[in-house]
Each structure stands twice: as C-alpha cells, then as structure tokens.
Amino acid sequence: MRFVSRCLDALGRYPAIACAAIAATSLGFWSLRAPEAFADASVSMATAVGYGGYYVADEWVPVHVFVRNEGPAGMAKLVLRVGGPSIGDRRVSGVFTWPLWLPKGGSASTFIDVPGSALSQGTALDLVAGDRVISTSWLGGNSVSHVDLVGVVSDSSQATQFLAGTSADGTPVLPVALRPYDLPTSAQALANLSALVASVDELRALSNAQARALATWVDQGGLLIVTGTGLAPPAFGLLPISPGAFQVVDGDPLASFAGTSGGPGQIESTAGQVAAEARLWAGSNAEPLVASESFGRGQIWQTSFSPLDPDLLAWPGNAQMWTALFHDAGIAQTADAAVSGMLRPTGGLSLTSVGDALEPLRMPGLSTFALVLLGYLVAAGPVTFYVLRRVRRAALAWVILPALSGLTTVGIFALGGSSRPAGLLMNGVGVMDLLGDGRAFEYGALAIMSPDSGNDVLRLPPADNVLTLQSDNQPVANARIEHGGDATLVSLTDVPRWHVRYVFASGFDEGAGRIQCNFKEAYGLLFGTVTNETQMTLTDVVVVYNGTLVKVGTLAPGQTRSLNASQEVPTSSWISDYGVYNRQLTHGIGRTLGAYLSGLAAGWRQGSAAALVLATADRGLPELAAPSNQRAVASEKTLVLVREYAPVMPVVEAGS
C-alpha cells in the first residue's frame, strides 16, 4: 500500500508522467485488440467453379474453395445466398452455410455443391468468422448446354487434344482438363459430366473420398474411361483389362471398331488378359485394345493404350474411334442414371408441384350457406316485421336488425373456424432409386403450409443437397440450410400464414436395402422370385421386361413372392398400364409422381438385358421428414416411388 501511495503522489506532482502512463496503457489495450479488428486482412479465399470453369445450370455444381489463413486458428463458415426463378412462380430462395476450420498459419480447402441456377445469375461466396465477413469470392463460370462435358484427368490442358472433333450420338463433346485434386467428393456434383477419362495412375492419385464419389457416380449410371492398365483403387475392383508387359502391337483392329478404312499402324500397349465378365470391342484376347464391363448401372471402358500415343493422334480416324466408343457405350447402357437432371424444371424439381395438391380447407358446402342466408332473410324480414307489428314496437327494428346481422356474421366465422386445420398441412413425394447393393439415391419434394405464421426446422441427412423454394413473390423469411457433420438443418423462420414453402432434397442412403431378384427368361416367359429386403411395405410391385408387365402384389419387409405367369400382361405402354394397376399414381399427390415417372423412364429401353422393378411406399425417405420442432401436424401425406433394375439370366433352350 505504501508503494501505491508513493506512485500516486509522484503522478500528482508530475502530470505529464501521468498522461504518458494513461496513454501507454490505452495503447497497450488497443494493441491487444488489433488482431481481431484486422483479422480479415490475414485471410484470403479463392474458388474454382465446375470443371475448368464450365458447368451445367440444371445440376448441382462443385465449387472447390481454397482459404489461406495467416492469423490464429478458428472456426469459420462459408455463406452463399441464392435466389431466382425456378419453376413457374416457384422461386429458389435461401442461405447456404458450410462449416470450415481454419488452421493457424496454414491453408484449408473443401468442396461445396452449389445449384447451377445460382451461378448463372451471378453470386458471391462469403467467408464469415463470428458475425463478420472476412473474405469474399465471386463465383463465375461458363454455363453450357447442348454439349456433352467430358472430363479428362490430367495436370496438362493439352491432354484433351485426343477428343478434338468427337461427338456423342450427334452431340458435340466438350473436353475439359481436370487436375486430380479438382475432382469433387460428391457423386451428385459429378452429374455435370457425361464421361470421365483417366489413366490408372491418375485414379490412384485421388483421395479416398474422391475415389468413393467417383465409384458411386459410375455405379449409379456414369461412364468411366480408363486408359492404360494397372491396379485401380479398391473402390473400382478389377478393371476389364489386366496389366501386362509393355509391347508394340498392331493398331489396325481399331479401324474396324471406328468404322474407318485404315488403322493407326503400330501402337504401344500394356495389356494382359480380358476379364471373364468383360466385353471385348477391339483387338483379340491375346492383344486386347478396347474392352468394357458393367459397374452397377454404369460402365467402365478401358483402353490398353494411351490416347496421347503420337501414332493415334496422327491417325485420321482418331475422332471417329472416340465417337464410336461413346456411341457403343450408349447402346450398352442397360439402365438410366439415378442422378440426372435434379434441378431441371422438367426433372426432379417438377416434384414441387405436389404443393398444388395440398389438402384444401374443409369449407361447408353451398347448400349450408344457402340455408344460412335463407334463415337470415326470413328472420330479418317477415318474422321481424310480424313480431314488431304485433307488439307495436316498430322502432326496435333499429336494434334487432343490426343484432341479427352481427349474430349471423359471428355464426359464419365460428363455422369457418371449426373447419380450419389445427396445424401444418404437409404433402411429400419422392423417389428411392435402389442401386441393388443396399444403397439408394433418394430425392423428394416436401410442401408445407400452415394457417398460422411460425417457424419450422427440418433435420435431414448430413450429406444431402437441399433447396428451399417459395410459391409466390412473398419471400420465405430467413430460409437457411446449414450443412453439418451430423445433419443438414433446414430452418424456415417467420413464415407467413397460408404461405406454401417447399424443401427439395437429394442424397445417397447407405442402408436403404434392396429388392432381391432372381430372374430367368425361357421360352419367352419370365421366371423367378422377388424379395423385399427394405424396411418398407412395397405396394403394387410390378416387373417390366421385354414388353411384358408382371404383377407381383404387395410385399411386406422380408416377404418373398414368385412370379406368376397368369399375372403377366403384354404391354406397349407400361407406364399407363402401371398407372391403371397402381391407382395411387393417378389420384391426389400421386398424380405429381405419375407425371414425373413418364419423363423418368423415357430414356430406358425395354429391350435391355435388365428388368425394371417398380413399387410405391408411404414412407422411407428421410428427405420427407416432418419438422422437428413442436408444431402440430393436421395432415401429412407421403408417397414414394421405389425402383430397381435387376439382371435377367437367359436359359438356353434345348436344341438351340
């Protein structure tokens, strides 16, 4: 205390020293706070949109985000605001957020999926720490249409030259060079590509997450072209052509494959043998050049040579060869892709028309209102006149008539209030595309309306891609989609009464189950069994194959049923015939799903070697989950279309 007193006395005698001490203290405090005030100057962000800057506006587009942080470590988030027209008067509106950890004095990178429609209108991505925007990057790119985007994995932009002048069934091919780390970690984002070309070494350079996403994309209907031979990552299994010794082989068999008169001559190859389940397209079993095999719904094609072989590039038939490959790959496709056209107005987003079928108010009929009006006219007219005339109190009409009007109005309001829903009205339709190995690609649209304003929170799977939409020019206030490690949270706050809002979500389900099928064809008939290995009751199951529709009936979980020849119906329009059999697709919310099915199956050829199994269910999609907050639900209707493709084994007939 004596030391403190002496200091105070000294400061009193020397005011200049006191002012200097106060200034030094303030300066020290300011210097401690300065790093936070200028934290945004130590962070920089860059982005790479789509594939070499190209993307398809009707798909989810990958955006690779790079952040350099020179300051302290901390948690930040990426924020993207989207809006604009989508389908008719339905407009996309919402805020997307993704968490991102920034290491101290280091770099961070991540992939995010962005709706292509938002990119085509121009938007900015913000990096937010706390409540402050510390960096912003403008998302630009080139939206393409009427071309097939084909990715070529390479560090060199010159690696795409072998695809110059190539087309896929009349559609020009636009090749784009992709560095291995540019491949997204989301199978949905790969839907921009018509095909991906990569050498075995480049496949092995991918991260585990990238390899899994690429394998999932092929499994659900993508086309992977592998050049050269070797051991691919485990996610792809064994390739069509095993590795062999380096050799120079005759490349003239490629002329027959390409449909040209002359071949490239001698080319370099590292081929071993063709896999037993693979199909040889060019070359021989001893010297295979081109082979392919099915991989789920998709295909893996492989060449035993490098597409950059100088003799191939100088060959006039090179473009025709690659055009022939894309053409034959289309012919060999046995099933349409599960992920395709998600954000197209005539594709997955057309499911939002389910909002048009929201349960209307149960208003009284016209006969009820006619009786109420008739009663009022009688009471206010002849009855009032007769009573007041008898009692000789005509002046009371000034009181009685307004009272009758008020009572009638109150009665009408009470009648309407009794018919008002007691909570949320919800309609949801979706599609579960079973991949046959226990996984499924799922997507659906949920329409929500309420007689009261309020907030709703939906908890969806963590890897889902989600859009929120509104049905008119009144914005959905504070629609936020927060992507997290354990869930995707959709928050709709301050939503006006009687305002319809939509949530469209899609994603992969690792534990959806499958419809186990064992099909054989003999003497023009289809035989076999169908087992429901999902957790849902499948209603009105049918098998469509080679111009025949086989009715199976309803299958409970775990139930098996054999195909019955008496239930086979020849069909030239199986979609219409299935609608007659499954009446849910022609009534109520099922009409939306039935209309979508017509476009969904347009690309499938009935002459393929796979049978199509169809059914409906009234639950099973987490994308159609009800709000998790405490809001009463007055009406909840859900319909899910379940489909799977199953192989059909031909039986060799006697004497053939």
C-alpha positions, 0 to 999 in steps of 0.5 A: 500500500505504501508503494501505491501511495508513493506512485500516486503522489509522484503522478500528482506532482508530475502530470505529464508522467501521468498522461504518458502512463494513461496513454501507454496503457490505452495503447497497450489495450488497443494493441491487444485488440488489433488482431481481431479488428484486422483479422480479415486482412490475414485471410484470403479465399479463392474458388474454382467453379465446375470443371475448368470453369464450365458447368451445367445450370440444371445440376448441382455444381462443385465449387472447390474453395481454397482459404489461406489463413495467416492469423490464429486458428478458428472456426469459420463458415462459408455463406452463399445466398441464392435466389431466382426463378425456378419453376413457374412462380416457384422461386429458389430462395435461401442461405447456404452455410458450410462449416470450415476450420481454419488452421493457424498459419496454414491453408484449408480447402473443401468442396461445396455443391452449389445449384447451377441456377445460382451461378448463372445469375451471378453470386458471391461466396462469403467467408464469415468468422463470428458475425463478420465477413472476412473474405469474399469470392465471386463465383463465375463460370461458363454455363453450357448446354447442348454439349456433352462435358467430358472430363479428362484427368490430367495436370496438362490442358493439352491432354484433351487434344485426343477428343478434338472433333468427337461427338456423342450420338450427334452431340458435340463433346466438350473436353475439359482438363481436370487436375486430380485434386479438382475432382469433387467428393460428391457423386451428385456434383459429378452429374455435370459430366457425361464421361470421365477419362483417366489413366490408372495412375491418375485414379490412384492419385485421388483421395479416398473420398474422391475415389468413393464419389467417383465409384458411386457416380459410375455405379449409379449410371456414369461412364468411366474411361480408363486408359492404360492398365494397372491396379485401380483403387479398391473402390473400382475392383478389377478393371476389364483389362489386366496389366501386362508387359509393355509391347508394340502391337498392331493398331489396325483392329481399331479401324474396324471398331471406328468404322474407318478404312485404315488403322493407326499402324503400330501402337504401344500397349500394356495389356494382359488378359480380358476379364471373364465378365468383360466385353471385348470391342477391339483387338483379340484376347491375346492383344486386347485394345478396347474392352468394357464391363458393367459397374452397377448401372454404369460402365467402365471402358478401358483402353490398353493404350494411351490416347496421347500415343503420337501414332493415334493422334496422327491417325485420321480416324482418331475422332471417329474411334472416340465417337464410336466408343461413346456411341457403343457405350450408349447402346450398352447402357442397360439402365438410366442414371439415378442422378440426372437432371435434379434441378431441371424444371422438367426433372426432379424439381417438377416434384414441387408441384405436389404443393398444388395438391395440398389438402384444401380447407374443409369449407361447408358446402353451398347448400349450408350457406344457402340455408344460412342466408335463407334463415337470415332473410326470413328472420330479418324480414317477415318474422321481424316485421310480424313480431314488431307489428304485433307488439307495436314496437316498430322502432326496435327494428333499429336494434334487432336488425343490426343484432341479427346481422352481427349474430349471423356474421359471428355464426359464419366465422365460428363455422369457418373456424371449426373447419380450419386445420389445427396445424401444418398441412404437409404433402411429400413425394419422392423417389428411392432409386435402389442401386441393388447393393443396399444403397439408394439415391433418394430425392423428394419434394416436401410442401408445407403450409400452415394457417398460422405464421411460425417457424419450422426446422427440418433435420435431414441427412448430413450429406444431402443437397437441399433447396428451399423454394417459395410459391409466390413473390412473398419471400420465405423469411430467413430460409437457411440450410446449414450443412453439418457433420451430423445433419443438414438443418433446414430452418424456415423462420417467420413464415407467413400464414397460408404461405406454401414453402417447399424443401427439395432434397437429394442424397445417397442412403447407405442402408436403404436395402434392396429388392432381391431378384432372381430372374430367368427368361425361357421360352419367352416367359419370365421366371423367378422370385422377388424379395423385399429386403427394405424396411418398407411395405412395397405396394403394387410391385410390378416387373417390366421386361421385354414388353411384358408387365408382371404383377407381383402384389404387395410385399411386406419387409422380408416377404418373398413372392414368385412370379406368376405367369397368369399375372403377366400382361403384354404391354406397349405402354407400361407406364399407363398400364402401371398407372391403371394397376397402381391407382395411387399414381393417378389420384391426389399427390400421386398424380405429381409422381405419375407425371414425373415417372413418364419423363423418368423412364423415357430414356430406358429401353425395354429391350435391355438385358435388365428388368425394371422393378417398380413399387410405391411406399408411404414412407422411407425417405428421410428427405420427407421428414416432418419438422422437428420442432413442436408444431402440430401436424393436421395432415401429412401425406407421403408417397414414394416411388421405389425402383430397381433394375435387376439382371435377367439370366437367359436359359438356353433352350434345348436344341438351340 
